[in-house]
């Protein structure tokens, strides 16, 4: 299973952590110096032809990475750089990298230990980054999951949320509760972080201040709630969720969760107010819908789904109005497209795709001019 498919919610989706007894939330965690990794000398991106049907939304597609597994790329507040997670051929599991929006000046900014996920820039400026890592619990890469119970995601013990300088220095631990804390993203005014945690016994959404304090719970339904992002004006949150209702489904979900596993075959897109009120389900197709992101005007949401192939793993990007209407398909590559984000002005889209891969299964980062509705 390549990372793009296995990670199609693992990347910034789920993982349950059991924190070690080390480093306070306000103290430094791991090293305080930048990781000793030189900047990449790769040439900037390469132009890629869009698939038939994509021209209505995407133009001037540029491929930015060219080997291994690369995903979850997010723009800095000034739209000049991207932060993403990657397993290049030289690594065994994901670490966090940054690069310019043309693919140049690629640098590893995580510790190089454990496994990492869910990186994002600090807001409202680009003076820091946040990401989740298991390096305090275990310095090596975690084992792959046992698929004897079907297709499941590992929810690795040890994930915690960290904040650092853009070069990876001055690493500070933001969460220290027993259990998984990850999937952290900033409100654009820099006042709050939304993240997923198992601290109360289930995978739910919470917000906290930029320093990790003042934690508030937003969801309490049985099931997984995660992968959340604030709207550009900070008033709403979009996320993915699966809330089992039948007794057998609930029992299966809870049994897997107890074994640090989640079954990801069904997720729907939800929206709520930033305080957790006004929850609304936007999709109801029974497929794996995930990686939602608001358009800058807050009127539309772009997301990934395998709704056209619910028993397979052909994920594509879709656009939907914030009231759940007017759904449109954006990508038509016959494999994996996911993790979209709009630039601040709505003129550029970044996402991850298996298209134009050097070898089968590679996942790379792409940017394109957005010529769809804005």
N, C-alpha and C positions, 0 to 999 in steps of 0.2 A: 504494500500500500504506500503510495507516495505521499509526501507531507501535505500537499495541497488538498487531497481528498480526506486523508485521516484528520487533517487539521481544520477541515471546513467548519469547525466550531471549536476545535481544540486550541487553535492558534490564539484566539482571544475569546475563548468560549468557556471551557470548564477545566477545573483541576482543583482538587481538594488538598489543602496543605495542613501539615502538623508542624508547628513552628518549634525550633530548638530553643533552649533557654539561653539565649545570647543576644546581646545588643538591644538596648532600649530603643523606643521609637524615636526619641530625640537625638540619639547618638549615632555615630558613624557606623556603618555595617560593611565589613569587607575592607578593601583598600580605599584610601582617599585619593590616590593618584590615578590618572587615566590609564586604561589598559594599554599594555605595550604592543600595540598593533599599528603598523605603518599605514598611511593613507594609500588607497588603491591608485594605481597608475592607469587603470582601464580608460579607454577612449569613451567619450560621451555616447549617448544612446544611438540606436539604429532605427531607421524608419521601417514600419511594418504595414503591409496592406490590410485594410479592414476586411472582415468577412462580408459576403453579400447580406444586405439587410441592416448593416451597422452604420451605413453612411448617413442616415437620418439623425444620428446622435453623436458619432465619433468621427473626427478628422485628424489627419497628421499624427497617427499613432506612433509613439516612440518607445522602443524597448530599452530599459535601463539596466537590467541585470541579465547574465548570460550563463549561469551555471548553478546547479544545486536547487535548493528550495528557498524561495524568497516570497514573503507575503506580508500582509497588514502594513502597508506603507501609508503614512499619514503626513500631510503637509505641516510645516512649521507655521506659526501665526503670520509671518510675512511671506509665506508661499515660496521661499527660496530654497528650502531643504526638505528632505524627507527622512523620516525615521521608520525603520522596518525591522523585522526579524528574519533571520536567514540561517540556513545550514549549507554553507558552501561545501565543495568537495573536500576541503581541508578540515572540516569540523564534523562531529558526530551528532550534535543536536543544536537546537536554535540558540543563537546569540543575537544581540541587538546591534544594529548598524545605522549610520546616517550617511547621506550623500546629497549632493546638489540635485536639483530637479532635472538636470540633463544627464544624470548618471555618473558624473565625475566626483572625485574626492570622497570615495567610499571609505568609511572608518568604522571599526568595531568599537562600541562604547560601553558594553557590558563587561562583567568581570572575566568572562571566559570559563567560569566554573558553573556547574549545575546546568539547568535548562532555563531559558527565559521565554517570556511571552508578553504580548499586549503593551507595546511601547507607545508613548504619546509625548508630545511636547507640553511644557508648561505654558500657561497663558496668563496674561495677555501678551507677553513678550516671548522670546525664544531663549530665555536665560537658563533653562533647565529642561530635563526630560524626566519621565516616570516610566517604569516598567516593572514587571513581576519576575521573580527569580527564585529558584530553589537552592541557591549556592550556600546559604547558611545551614541548610539541612543536609545537603549532600553535594559534594564537589563534582561527582561524576554524572554522566547522563543517566536518566532513569530507564528501566527496562521497557520494552514494548508490551502492550497489553495482551492478555490471553483472549483470543477470539472464540474460545470453545463455547461461550454463551451468546454467540452471534456478534454482530458488528457493534462494538462498544468503544467509547473513548476512555483512556486512562485519566483519572483525576488525581494527578500526582501529589502526594503529600509534600509539603515544604514550600509551596508558593507563598510569597509575600510581596507587598508593593514597596518599591524603593523610588527615591528621588535622587537625581544627580545633576551635576553640571553637564552642559552639552557634550563635553569630551569624555564623560564618564567619571570624572573626578568628584570628590566630596560626596560619596554615596551615603545616603541617609535612609534608614528604614522607617516607613510610615505606618505600617500595621504590625501588631504583635499579638493578636488574639489567636488562641489555639484553633487551627483550621485554615482552610484555603482563603486567601485574599488575592484577587487578581482582577483583570479586565478593567483597569482604571483609566479614565479619560477626564479631561478638564472641561469645566465650563469656561467659555471664552473670556469672561471677565476675570478669571483666575481665582474666584472666590470659593469654588467647591469642586470636588472630585467625585464622580460616580464610579462605583466598583461593585463587583460581585463577591460575596462572602458566604461561608458556611458556618459562621460563628454562632448562629442560633439554631443549627441543626438541619438547615436546608440551604439550597443555593438561591440566595435572594440578593436583591439590589439594595445598596446603601449609598449615602453620600457622606463626605467628610470634608473638613477644611483642608486647605492646601498643605498644612503641616501635619495632617493625620488626626487632628482633634475633632470634637463635636460630631461624632458619628450618629447618623440617623437612618433608620430602616425605612425603605420605601415599599417593599413587597412582602407579602406573607402567605401567598397561595402555595399549596403543595406543588412541588415541581421546580424545574430550572427556570430562573430569570437571569439574564445576563447579556453581555455584549452591548452595553448601553452607551449612548452618545447624547449630549445636550444639543438642542437646537441652537442656531447661531445667536438668537436673542436670549438664550438661557432660560426660557420659560417652560420648555417641554423636554422630555426625554424619550427617545425611541430605543427599543430593545427587542430581543427575541426571547420567546418563552415556550415552554411546554408544561401544561398543567393537567396531569392525568386525573380522570374522574372516576373511572371504574375501579372497584376494589382490587381486581387482579393487576391492573396497570399501576396503581399506587404501590402495591406490594412489590412489584418487579422494580419500580423506580427506587424505592427505599432500600431494597436488598442490594441492588447494584451500588447505590450511593455508599452503603456501609462497607463495600469492598473497593471504594475509590474508583468507581466506574459510572458512566452514564451512557444510555442508549440514545443516539442523536437523530433518529430517523424522522422525527416529527418536531418541527418548531414553527411557530407563527410570529408575525411581526406585530408589536404592540406599541402604543404611544400613551404617555401619561404626563401630567403636569410635573414640574420639577420637585414638588413637595410630595409626590406619590399619589395625589388625588387624580380623579378623572381618567382612570385606565380605560383604553379602548383597543380592541383587537382589530387590526386592519386586514389581515389575510386569514383565510380559513380553507386552505386547499389540501391540508393533510401532508404536505411535503416538508422538506427540510429548508425552511426559509431563515436566513441569517444575514449578518453583517449589514444592518440598515444604517443609513446616514441621511440626515436632512439636507435638502438644497438650501443655499444661503437665504432665500426668502421665506423658508419654512413651509412652503406650499406643497412640496413633493418630497418623497423619500426614495432613495435608490437602495437596492438590496440584492442579495444573491439567493437563488433558489434552484432546486432540481424539479420544479413542478412539471416541466415538460418531459421529465424522465424520472418519476418519483421512486422507481425501484432501482435506478442506476445512479451514476455519479457525474452526469453531465450537468454542471451548474452553470447558470447564466445570470447576467445582470438584468434587473427589471426596475421600472420606475412606476410609482403609484402616487396618486394624490393623497394628501394627508387625511382626507376623510375616507380613504379606502377605495375610491373610485378610479376609473381611467387608468387601469394597469396596462403598461406597455413593456415589451421585451426589447432590450438594448443590444445584447451580444448574441452571436449565433455561431461561435466556435464550438465544434463538436466535442468539447472536453470541459475543462474547469475554468470559469471566470468568477471572481469573487472579491470581497474586501474593497468596495469602492469608497472613495471620498472626493467631494468637490473642493476645489480651491476656494479661498475666501470670496473671490469675485464671481464664482460660478462658471468661469471660462475654461477650466481644466478639470479633467477627471483622472484620478490615479486608481489603479486596481491591479490585482494579481491574476495571472493566466498561464495555462499550459501551452498556449499558442507559440509557434516559432521556436520550439524547444530544441536545444542542441542534442539532447537525448530524451527518450521517452520518460515521462514522469516529471521532468524538470518544471518548476514553477517560477515565473519571473515577474518583475514589476514593469508596468507599462503606464504611460501617461498619454492623454489625447486631448485635443481641443474639443470642448463640449459644444455641439451645435444643436442640441435638443432644447426643449423649453427651459427658460430661466426666469 
